Amino acid sequence: MIRNISISAFINTIFILALIAISLTFTIFIKLDKQRFNITMQKKYELVAENLLKTLDFAPSKNGIKSILEQFKMKQLDDTEFTLKLLNEAKPILIRQNSKGMYRIFILEDNLYTYVQKDGYNLMLQDSQNYSYNLSIISLAIALSLGTLFSLYYILKRKLKPLRNLNKEIKKFSEGDLNVKIQSNSSDEIGTIAKTFDEAITHINNQTKSKELFMRNMMHELKTPITKAMFIAETLEDDKKRETLQRAFKRMDDIIKELAMVEKLTSNNTAVYKEPTSFFKIYKKTVEIALLSPDKLSAKINDFKLNADVTMFSVALKNLIDNGIKFSPNNHVVVKANKHRIDIISLGEKLKHDLEYYTEAFSQEEKRSDGFGLGLYIVKTIANLHGYKLIYKHNQGKNIFTILID
């Protein structure tokens, strides 16, 4: 689970957990501190009440009582209405009575009060210092902690921003855009990775251009002598030699076309020009470019509409038909098609390897020396470019290659 989470999501999770931990810690701390404060205040109120009862034996004046309360940092509540409210609604937490008098300690809305009674004195007292002072200090500590946490989060996210940009450019590169340019002014590990990747892109681009130039020059240089040789072969009087040479040169021409198709498909400038068309139109073009005699091909087609590059898809279909005819003992292929799938069926032994083996460039059976093994590679690549899938199965002595459309 953790292995599959992104760095950004991982950092967000860590900081959310840290925020929750800080919130819970301070919540518990405030609750415990409030309890500690109340216990301390309760003891103080008991001490004040005991001392005040002793003092009241001497019948002090109002100013005398005020002076005593100031010494203990207490204040007397003169609001009679509020005093009655406390007596009726506040929760008593301590009641003490002795020979000197009685006092009660109340709690209302988390505030403590003490009520002292002796002879004609009835005093409702409250500490002049309440918990809001402590709460202000704790609030400041919370603000500093959260400020530090969010500052660290902001700094870390800014530090990782180049990594997100790098990931975006790498994704473009993986999708075929070889012209990405990665710039980084930082000298840390991310900057080093960005610089190294940029150098790798430049190196790959140079190699790709070199390969494309070599392939184009090679095909251009080979095309001319092959064409001339085919014309010369036509002039031979020996039918057997003429046919042998023509077949050899025709195969060489086919190989060059296959290489040209591979170069086109692997080029970063490959574009699929899809257009609304019918499968019958693609099939008709396939038969034209394959130059097949009627006895080698039969079809069972339920015509349907699709979006496809007609030229490219015709090449894929031709390669499947060519393979079926070439490696079938009766040199015959059946094409079945509907809006869901296209099946190319021919007699033959089951393939020795999985389909993936043959869809790699230059892969072929050991006994098949005819060709470069590019046919199925081209078919799969074209199918993938259209969003389709190439599959294979062997059933009742027949090889069935299928292009799944949906």
Contacts in CASP RR format, 6 or more apart in sequence:
PFRMAT RR
TARGET T0000
AUTHOR 0000-0000-0000
METHOD contacts of the structure
MODEL  1
MIRNISISAFINTIFILALIAISLTFTIFIKLDKQRFNITMQKKYELVAE
NLLKTLDFAPSKNGIKSILEQFKMKQLDDTEFTLKLLNEAKPILIRQNSK
GMYRIFILEDNLYTYVQKDGYNLMLQDSQNYSYNLSIISLAIALSLGTLF
SLYYILKRKLKPLRNLNKEIKKFSEGDLNVKIQSNSSDEIGTIAKTFDEA
ITHINNQTKSKELFMRNMMHELKTPITKAMFIAETLEDDKKRETLQRAFK
RMDDIIKELAMVEKLTSNNTAVYKEPTSFFKIYKKTVEIALLSPDKLSAK
INDFKLNADVTMFSVALKNLIDNGIKFSPNNHVVVKANKHRIDIISLGEK
LKHDLEYYTEAFSQEEKRSDGFGLGLYIVKTIANLHGYKLIYKHNQGKNI
FTILID
2 10 0 8 1.000
5 13 0 8 1.000
7 160 0 8 1.000
7 163 0 8 1.000
8 157 0 8 1.000
8 160 0 8 1.000
8 164 0 8 1.000
11 153 0 8 1.000
11 156 0 8 1.000
11 157 0 8 1.000
11 160 0 8 1.000
15 149 0 8 1.000
15 153 0 8 1.000
18 149 0 8 1.000
19 146 0 8 1.000
19 149 0 8 1.000
22 142 0 8 1.000
22 145 0 8 1.000
22 146 0 8 1.000
22 149 0 8 1.000
26 138 0 8 1.000
26 141 0 8 1.000
26 142 0 8 1.000
26 145 0 8 1.000
29 138 0 8 1.000
30 135 0 8 1.000
30 138 0 8 1.000
33 134 0 8 1.000
33 138 0 8 1.000
34 110 0 8 1.000
34 131 0 8 1.000
37 131 0 8 1.000
37 134 0 8 1.000
38 107 0 8 1.000
38 110 0 8 1.000
38 112 0 8 1.000
41 112 0 8 1.000
41 127 0 8 1.000
42 93 0 8 1.000
42 94 0 8 1.000
42 105 0 8 1.000
42 112 0 8 1.000
44 72 0 8 1.000
44 127 0 8 1.000
45 105 0 8 1.000
45 112 0 8 1.000
45 114 0 8 1.000
45 125 0 8 1.000
45 127 0 8 1.000
46 94 0 8 1.000
46 96 0 8 1.000
46 103 0 8 1.000
46 105 0 8 1.000
48 72 0 8 1.000
48 74 0 8 1.000
48 114 0 8 1.000
48 125 0 8 1.000
49 96 0 8 1.000
49 103 0 8 1.000
49 105 0 8 1.000
49 114 0 8 1.000
49 116 0 8 1.000
49 125 0 8 1.000
50 103 0 8 1.000
51 68 0 8 1.000
51 72 0 8 1.000
52 65 0 8 1.000
52 68 0 8 1.000
52 69 0 8 1.000
52 103 0 8 1.000
52 116 0 8 1.000
52 123 0 8 1.000
52 125 0 8 1.000
53 98 0 8 1.000
53 100 0 8 1.000
53 101 0 8 1.000
53 103 0 8 1.000
53 116 0 8 1.000
53 118 0 8 1.000
54 100 0 8 1.000
55 65 0 8 1.000
55 68 0 8 1.000
56 100 0 8 1.000
56 116 0 8 1.000
56 118 0 8 1.000
56 119 0 8 1.000
56 121 0 8 1.000
57 100 0 8 1.000
60 68 0 8 1.000
65 76 0 8 1.000
65 121 0 8 1.000
65 123 0 8 1.000
66 76 0 8 1.000
69 75 0 8 1.000
69 76 0 8 1.000
69 125 0 8 1.000
73 127 0 8 1.000
73 128 0 8 1.000
73 129 0 8 1.000
74 125 0 8 1.000
74 126 0 8 1.000
74 127 0 8 1.000
74 128 0 8 1.000
75 125 0 8 1.000
75 126 0 8 1.000
75 127 0 8 1.000
75 128 0 8 1.000
76 123 0 8 1.000
76 124 0 8 1.000
76 125 0 8 1.000
77 83 0 8 1.000
77 113 0 8 1.000
77 124 0 8 1.000
77 125 0 8 1.000
77 126 0 8 1.000
83 115 0 8 1.000
83 124 0 8 1.000
86 106 0 8 1.000
86 108 0 8 1.000
86 113 0 8 1.000
86 115 0 8 1.000
86 124 0 8 1.000
87 106 0 8 1.000
87 115 0 8 1.000
89 108 0 8 1.000
90 106 0 8 1.000
90 107 0 8 1.000
90 108 0 8 1.000
90 113 0 8 1.000
91 106 0 8 1.000
91 107 0 8 1.000
91 108 0 8 1.000
92 104 0 8 1.000
92 105 0 8 1.000
92 106 0 8 1.000
93 105 0 8 1.000
93 106 0 8 1.000
93 107 0 8 1.000
94 104 0 8 1.000
94 105 0 8 1.000
95 102 0 8 1.000
95 103 0 8 1.000
95 104 0 8 1.000
95 105 0 8 1.000
96 102 0 8 1.000
96 103 0 8 1.000
96 104 0 8 1.000
100 118 0 8 1.000
101 117 0 8 1.000
101 118 0 8 1.000
102 116 0 8 1.000
102 117 0 8 1.000
102 118 0 8 1.000
103 114 0 8 1.000
103 115 0 8 1.000
103 116 0 8 1.000
103 117 0 8 1.000
104 114 0 8 1.000
104 115 0 8 1.000
105 112 0 8 1.000
105 113 0 8 1.000
105 114 0 8 1.000
105 115 0 8 1.000
106 112 0 8 1.000
106 113 0 8 1.000
106 114 0 8 1.000
106 115 0 8 1.000
107 113 0 8 1.000
110 131 0 8 1.000
111 126 0 8 1.000
111 130 0 8 1.000
111 131 0 8 1.000
112 126 0 8 1.000
112 127 0 8 1.000
113 124 0 8 1.000
113 125 0 8 1.000
113 126 0 8 1.000
114 124 0 8 1.000
114 125 0 8 1.000
114 126 0 8 1.000
115 122 0 8 1.000
115 123 0 8 1.000
115 124 0 8 1.000
115 125 0 8 1.000
116 122 0 8 1.000
116 123 0 8 1.000
116 125 0 8 1.000
117 123 0 8 1.000
159 190 0 8 1.000
160 190 0 8 1.000
162 184 0 8 1.000
162 186 0 8 1.000
162 190 0 8 1.000
162 191 0 8 1.000
162 194 0 8 1.000
163 190 0 8 1.000
165 182 0 8 1.000
166 182 0 8 1.000
166 184 0 8 1.000
166 190 0 8 1.000
166 193 0 8 1.000
166 194 0 8 1.000
166 197 0 8 1.000
169 180 0 8 1.000
169 181 0 8 1.000
169 182 0 8 1.000
169 197 0 8 1.000
170 197 0 8 1.000
172 180 0 8 1.000
173 180 0 8 1.000
173 201 0 8 1.000
176 268 0 8 1.000
177 268 0 8 1.000
178 201 0 8 1.000
178 204 0 8 1.000
178 205 0 8 1.000
178 208 0 8 1.000
178 268 0 8 1.000
179 205 0 8 1.000
180 201 0 8 1.000
181 198 0 8 1.000
181 201 0 8 1.000
182 194 0 8 1.000
182 195 0 8 1.000
182 197 0 8 1.000
182 198 0 8 1.000
182 201 0 8 1.000
183 194 0 8 1.000
183 198 0 8 1.000
184 190 0 8 1.000
184 191 0 8 1.000
184 194 0 8 1.000
184 195 0 8 1.000
208 268 0 8 1.000
212 263 0 8 1.000
212 267 0 8 1.000
215 259 0 8 1.000
215 260 0 8 1.000
215 263 0 8 1.000
216 263 0 8 1.000
219 256 0 8 1.000
219 259 0 8 1.000
219 260 0 8 1.000
219 263 0 8 1.000
222 252 0 8 1.000
222 256 0 8 1.000
223 253 0 8 1.000
223 256 0 8 1.000
226 249 0 8 1.000
226 252 0 8 1.000
226 253 0 8 1.000
226 256 0 8 1.000
229 245 0 8 1.000
229 249 0 8 1.000
230 246 0 8 1.000
230 249 0 8 1.000
230 250 0 8 1.000
230 253 0 8 1.000
233 242 0 8 1.000
233 245 0 8 1.000
233 246 0 8 1.000
233 249 0 8 1.000
234 242 0 8 1.000
234 246 0 8 1.000
236 242 0 8 1.000
236 245 0 8 1.000
251 370 0 8 1.000
251 371 0 8 1.000
255 371 0 8 1.000
255 372 0 8 1.000
258 372 0 8 1.000
258 374 0 8 1.000
258 375 0 8 1.000
258 378 0 8 1.000
259 372 0 8 1.000
259 374 0 8 1.000
261 315 0 8 1.000
261 374 0 8 1.000
261 378 0 8 1.000
262 361 0 8 1.000
262 374 0 8 1.000
262 377 0 8 1.000
262 378 0 8 1.000
264 270 0 8 1.000
265 378 0 8 1.000
265 381 0 8 1.000
265 382 0 8 1.000
265 385 0 8 1.000
270 385 0 8 1.000
272 309 0 8 1.000
272 312 0 8 1.000
272 385 0 8 1.000
272 386 0 8 1.000
273 309 0 8 1.000
274 307 0 8 1.000
274 308 0 8 1.000
274 309 0 8 1.000
274 386 0 8 1.000
275 307 0 8 1.000
275 308 0 8 1.000
275 309 0 8 1.000
275 310 0 8 1.000
276 305 0 8 1.000
276 306 0 8 1.000
276 307 0 8 1.000
277 305 0 8 1.000
277 306 0 8 1.000
277 307 0 8 1.000
277 308 0 8 1.000
277 310 0 8 1.000
278 303 0 8 1.000
278 304 0 8 1.000
278 305 0 8 1.000
278 306 0 8 1.000
279 301 0 8 1.000
279 303 0 8 1.000
279 304 0 8 1.000
279 305 0 8 1.000
279 306 0 8 1.000
279 337 0 8 1.000
279 342 0 8 1.000
280 301 0 8 1.000
280 303 0 8 1.000
281 310 0 8 1.000
282 308 0 8 1.000
282 310 0 8 1.000
282 313 0 8 1.000
282 314 0 8 1.000
282 317 0 8 1.000
283 299 0 8 1.000
283 301 0 8 1.000
283 317 0 8 1.000
283 335 0 8 1.000
283 337 0 8 1.000
285 310 0 8 1.000
285 311 0 8 1.000
285 314 0 8 1.000
286 314 0 8 1.000
286 317 0 8 1.000
286 318 0 8 1.000
286 321 0 8 1.000
287 297 0 8 1.000
289 314 0 8 1.000
289 315 0 8 1.000
289 318 0 8 1.000
290 318 0 8 1.000
290 321 0 8 1.000
290 322 0 8 1.000
292 321 0 8 1.000
292 325 0 8 1.000
295 332 0 8 1.000
296 325 0 8 1.000
296 331 0 8 1.000
296 332 0 8 1.000
296 333 0 8 1.000
297 321 0 8 1.000
297 325 0 8 1.000
297 332 0 8 1.000
297 333 0 8 1.000
297 334 0 8 1.000
297 335 0 8 1.000
298 332 0 8 1.000
298 333 0 8 1.000
298 334 0 8 1.000
298 335 0 8 1.000
299 334 0 8 1.000
299 335 0 8 1.000
299 336 0 8 1.000
299 337 0 8 1.000
300 334 0 8 1.000
300 335 0 8 1.000
300 336 0 8 1.000
300 337 0 8 1.000
301 335 0 8 1.000
301 336 0 8 1.000
301 337 0 8 1.000
301 338 0 8 1.000
302 337 0 8 1.000
302 338 0 8 1.000
302 339 0 8 1.000
304 337 0 8 1.000
304 338 0 8 1.000
304 339 0 8 1.000
305 339 0 8 1.000
306 339 0 8 1.000
306 405 0 8 1.000
308 386 0 8 1.000
309 382 0 8 1.000
309 385 0 8 1.000
309 386 0 8 1.000
312 382 0 8 1.000
312 385 0 8 1.000
313 382 0 8 1.000
313 386 0 8 1.000
315 378 0 8 1.000
315 382 0 8 1.000
316 378 0 8 1.000
316 379 0 8 1.000
316 382 0 8 1.000
316 383 0 8 1.000
316 403 0 8 1.000
317 335 0 8 1.000
317 342 0 8 1.000
317 344 0 8 1.000
319 375 0 8 1.000
319 376 0 8 1.000
319 378 0 8 1.000
319 379 0 8 1.000
320 344 0 8 1.000
320 379 0 8 1.000
320 401 0 8 1.000
320 403 0 8 1.000
321 333 0 8 1.000
321 335 0 8 1.000
321 344 0 8 1.000
322 375 0 8 1.000
323 375 0 8 1.000
323 376 0 8 1.000
323 401 0 8 1.000
324 333 0 8 1.000
324 344 0 8 1.000
324 346 0 8 1.000
324 399 0 8 1.000
325 331 0 8 1.000
325 332 0 8 1.000
325 333 0 8 1.000
325 346 0 8 1.000
326 370 0 8 1.000
327 346 0 8 1.000
327 348 0 8 1.000
327 368 0 8 1.000
327 399 0 8 1.000
328 346 0 8 1.000
328 347 0 8 1.000
328 348 0 8 1.000
328 399 0 8 1.000
329 347 0 8 1.000
329 348 0 8 1.000
330 347 0 8 1.000
332 346 0 8 1.000
332 347 0 8 1.000
333 344 0 8 1.000
333 345 0 8 1.000
333 346 0 8 1.000
334 343 0 8 1.000
334 344 0 8 1.000
334 345 0 8 1.000
334 346 0 8 1.000
335 342 0 8 1.000
335 343 0 8 1.000
335 344 0 8 1.000
335 345 0 8 1.000
336 342 0 8 1.000
336 343 0 8 1.000
336 345 0 8 1.000
337 343 0 8 1.000
339 405 0 8 1.000
339 406 0 8 1.000
340 404 0 8 1.000
340 405 0 8 1.000
340 406 0 8 1.000
341 402 0 8 1.000
341 403 0 8 1.000
341 404 0 8 1.000
341 405 0 8 1.000
342 402 0 8 1.000
342 403 0 8 1.000
342 405 0 8 1.000
343 400 0 8 1.000
343 401 0 8 1.000
343 402 0 8 1.000
344 400 0 8 1.000
344 401 0 8 1.000
344 402 0 8 1.000
345 398 0 8 1.000
345 399 0 8 1.000
345 400 0 8 1.000
346 398 0 8 1.000
346 399 0 8 1.000
347 397 0 8 1.000
347 398 0 8 1.000
347 399 0 8 1.000
348 397 0 8 1.000
348 398 0 8 1.000
348 399 0 8 1.000
349 397 0 8 1.000
350 394 0 8 1.000
350 397 0 8 1.000
350 399 0 8 1.000
351 358 0 8 1.000
351 365 0 8 1.000
351 392 0 8 1.000
351 394 0 8 1.000
351 399 0 8 1.000
352 365 0 8 1.000
355 376 0 8 1.000
355 390 0 8 1.000
355 391 0 8 1.000
355 392 0 8 1.000
357 363 0 8 1.000
358 364 0 8 1.000
358 373 0 8 1.000
358 376 0 8 1.000
358 377 0 8 1.000
359 376 0 8 1.000
359 377 0 8 1.000
359 379 0 8 1.000
359 380 0 8 1.000
359 390 0 8 1.000
360 377 0 8 1.000
361 373 0 8 1.000
361 374 0 8 1.000
361 377 0 8 1.000
362 372 0 8 1.000
362 373 0 8 1.000
362 374 0 8 1.000
362 377 0 8 1.000
363 373 0 8 1.000
363 376 0 8 1.000
363 377 0 8 1.000
364 371 0 8 1.000
364 372 0 8 1.000
364 373 0 8 1.000
376 390 0 8 1.000
379 390 0 8 1.000
379 401 0 8 1.000
379 403 0 8 1.000
380 390 0 8 1.000
383 389 0 8 1.000
383 390 0 8 1.000
383 403 0 8 1.000
388 403 0 8 1.000
388 404 0 8 1.000
388 405 0 8 1.000
389 403 0 8 1.000
389 404 0 8 1.000
390 401 0 8 1.000
390 402 0 8 1.000
390 403 0 8 1.000
390 404 0 8 1.000
391 401 0 8 1.000
391 402 0 8 1.000
391 404 0 8 1.000
392 399 0 8 1.000
392 400 0 8 1.000
392 401 0 8 1.000
392 402 0 8 1.000
393 400 0 8 1.000
393 402 0 8 1.000
394 400 0 8 1.000
END
